[in-house]
Amino acid sequence: MKRKLTILLVLILLLPLMSCLAASKKEPKLVLLQLEPGETSAPIEGEGVWSSEHPDIAVISEDGVVTAVKEGYTLVLLKNQKDAVLVRVEVQVGHKPVPEEIEKVIETAISDWETADGKPLPKYNQYTQWYNPAAKNGFGWCGAFVGFQYELAGIEMNPEYRASKAPPLSDGSLFAVRQASQTKLFEGFQNRNRLSSLPRPGYYIIYGKRGSTPYTHVGLITRVEEMGEGVFLLETVEGNLGSRIKRFSYLYDSQAKKKDRNIQSVPEDMQTQPDVFNYTYVKDFYINVFGQTWY
């Protein structure tokens, strides 16, 4: 009995320390670069070893200067001696146009928003039926709303979401995951190395909620406008918010000091389409990451 009490006491004493250590773990510094072939970046500060996942697309020097080689997307990482990532640099080289199939996805999703006309959808609707016809009582259909559009556009959808043996999809080919769950969608994109903090039209948005799960809601980006200094104006269409399909326009700050505060309202003088967009986003939501459906 004494031994059990001693172990329990040790665990009680260690728990606060473990919590502090977990809280002190920092995410890598994020840098987003959009370059043209032959263009170089300003030096990126950091001590460690730099590497590029695709040196045929972009290379980095020992002093942190990225040089774009050819059109494409790659990650450039700075790691310490323990192989921990200190700086994550996402490099987009060139401005490849949005694929026609992705344009179709966006068009049909907006068309569904128009058809719904602001009215709530029943729990058992075409999106829940698409993913699980047997779910007569419905389920959270935000992910199914986006997936439905991808299948309708004829884009092959990978049903796996924990495909640990599946190779990374590093060629920028069209990609989606046939899942409805926010968490499973995240895992599906993660396991094929298709998660990004750099938004593009047609990407899945995976939202988190402050004080809750980092996989709370899913939406679809319909338009992106770069505002400078890591800030992007996003237009979205999203299902299952108050049982409705809604469109939003807001600012995403990729360099926000606190990730869970990375959504801001657009200035009032830019709120020119109140009949189309909601300019105030859901309280306590933030952007966790984007699912790359192409690049």
Residue pairs with C-beta under 8 A, 6 or more apart in sequence:
27 259
28 77
28 78
28 85
28 86
28 87
28 88
29 46
29 86
29 87
29 88
30 88
30 90
30 197
30 254
30 255
31 44
31 87
31 88
31 89
31 90
32 89
32 90
32 92
32 197
32 198
32 230
32 254
33 41
33 66
33 89
33 90
33 91
33 92
34 92
34 95
34 198
34 226
35 41
35 58
35 66
35 68
35 91
35 92
35 93
36 68
36 93
36 94
37 68
37 69
37 70
37 71
37 93
37 94
38 67
38 68
39 67
39 68
40 65
40 66
40 67
40 68
41 65
41 66
41 67
42 65
43 63
43 64
43 65
44 60
44 64
44 65
44 66
44 78
44 87
44 89
45 64
46 64
46 78
46 86
46 87
47 80
47 86
48 78
48 79
48 80
48 81
48 86
48 87
49 78
49 79
49 80
50 60
50 61
50 62
50 64
50 76
50 77
50 78
51 60
51 76
51 77
51 79
52 58
52 59
52 60
52 74
52 75
52 76
52 91
53 74
53 75
53 76
53 77
53 170
54 72
54 73
54 74
54 75
54 170
55 69
56 69
56 70
56 72
57 68
57 69
57 70
57 71
57 72
57 73
57 74
57 91
57 93
58 66
58 67
58 68
58 69
58 74
58 76
58 91
58 93
59 66
59 67
59 69
60 66
60 67
60 76
60 89
61 67
64 78
66 76
66 89
66 91
68 91
68 93
68 94
69 93
70 93
70 94
71 93
71 94
71 96
72 93
72 94
72 172
72 295
73 90
73 91
73 92
73 93
73 172
73 196
73 292
73 295
74 91
74 93
75 88
75 89
75 90
75 91
76 89
76 91
77 85
77 87
77 88
77 89
78 85
78 86
78 87
78 89
79 85
79 86
80 86
90 196
90 197
90 198
92 198
92 295
96 172
96 295
98 200
98 201
98 202
98 294
99 174
99 202
99 294
101 153
101 154
101 155
101 174
102 153
102 174
102 201
102 202
102 293
102 294
103 201
103 202
104 153
105 149
105 150
105 152
105 153
105 155
105 202
105 220
105 293
106 149
106 201
106 202
106 220
106 222
106 237
108 149
108 152
108 153
109 145
109 146
109 149
109 220
109 222
109 237
110 222
110 237
110 247
112 145
112 149
112 237
112 245
113 237
113 245
113 246
113 247
116 244
116 245
118 244
119 244
120 242
120 243
120 244
121 127
121 141
121 243
121 244
121 245
122 138
123 137
123 138
123 139
123 243
124 135
124 136
124 137
124 138
125 138
125 141
126 148
127 141
127 144
127 145
127 148
127 239
128 135
128 138
128 139
128 141
128 144
128 180
130 144
130 147
130 148
130 151
131 141
131 144
131 147
131 148
131 178
131 179
131 180
132 139
132 180
139 180
140 180
140 182
140 240
141 180
141 239
141 240
142 182
142 217
142 218
142 219
142 238
142 239
142 240
142 241
143 179
143 180
143 181
143 182
143 185
143 218
144 180
144 239
145 218
145 220
145 238
145 239
145 240
145 245
146 204
146 218
146 219
146 220
146 239
147 157
147 176
147 177
147 178
147 179
147 180
149 220
150 157
150 176
150 293
151 157
151 176
151 178
155 174
155 175
155 176
155 293
156 174
156 176
157 176
157 177
157 178
158 166
158 175
158 176
158 177
158 178
158 188
158 192
159 177
159 178
159 179
160 166
160 177
160 188
160 191
161 177
161 179
161 184
161 185
161 187
161 188
161 191
162 187
162 191
163 188
163 191
163 192
164 191
166 191
166 192
167 192
168 192
168 193
168 194
169 175
169 192
169 193
169 194
170 193
172 294
172 295
173 294
174 293
174 294
175 192
175 194
175 292
175 293
175 294
176 204
176 293
177 184
177 185
177 188
177 189
177 291
179 185
179 188
182 206
182 207
182 213
182 215
182 216
182 217
182 218
183 213
183 215
185 204
185 206
185 215
185 218
185 291
186 195
186 206
186 215
186 288
186 289
186 291
188 291
189 195
189 204
189 206
189 291
189 292
194 291
194 292
194 293
195 289
195 290
195 291
195 292
196 203
196 289
196 290
196 292
196 295
197 254
197 289
197 290
198 254
198 290
199 205
199 221
199 224
199 232
199 234
199 252
199 290
200 221
200 224
200 290
200 292
200 294
200 295
201 221
201 222
201 223
201 224
202 220
202 221
202 293
202 294
203 220
203 221
203 290
203 291
203 292
203 293
204 218
204 219
204 220
204 290
204 291
204 293
205 218
205 219
205 220
205 221
205 234
205 236
205 238
205 287
205 290
205 291
206 214
206 215
206 217
206 218
206 287
206 288
206 289
206 290
206 291
207 216
207 217
207 218
207 219
207 282
207 285
207 286
207 287
207 288
208 214
208 215
208 216
208 260
208 285
208 286
208 287
208 288
209 216
209 217
209 284
209 285
209 286
210 260
210 284
210 285
210 286
211 284
212 284
214 288
215 288
216 285
217 238
217 240
217 241
217 282
217 285
218 238
219 236
219 237
219 238
219 248
220 236
220 237
220 238
221 234
221 235
221 236
221 290
222 235
222 236
222 237
222 247
223 234
223 235
224 232
224 233
224 234
224 235
225 232
225 233
226 232
226 233
227 233
227 251
229 255
230 253
230 254
230 255
231 251
231 252
231 253
231 254
231 255
232 251
232 252
232 254
233 249
233 250
233 251
233 252
233 266
233 270
234 248
234 249
234 250
234 251
234 252
235 247
235 248
235 249
235 277
236 247
236 248
236 249
237 245
237 246
237 247
238 245
238 246
238 247
238 248
239 245
241 282
246 278
247 276
247 277
247 278
248 277
248 278
248 279
248 281
249 266
249 271
249 273
249 277
249 278
249 279
250 263
250 264
250 265
250 266
250 279
250 281
251 263
251 264
251 265
251 266
252 262
252 263
252 264
252 287
253 262
253 263
253 264
254 262
256 262
259 286
259 288
260 286
261 286
262 286
262 287
263 281
263 285
263 286
263 287
265 279
265 280
265 281
266 279
271 277
271 279
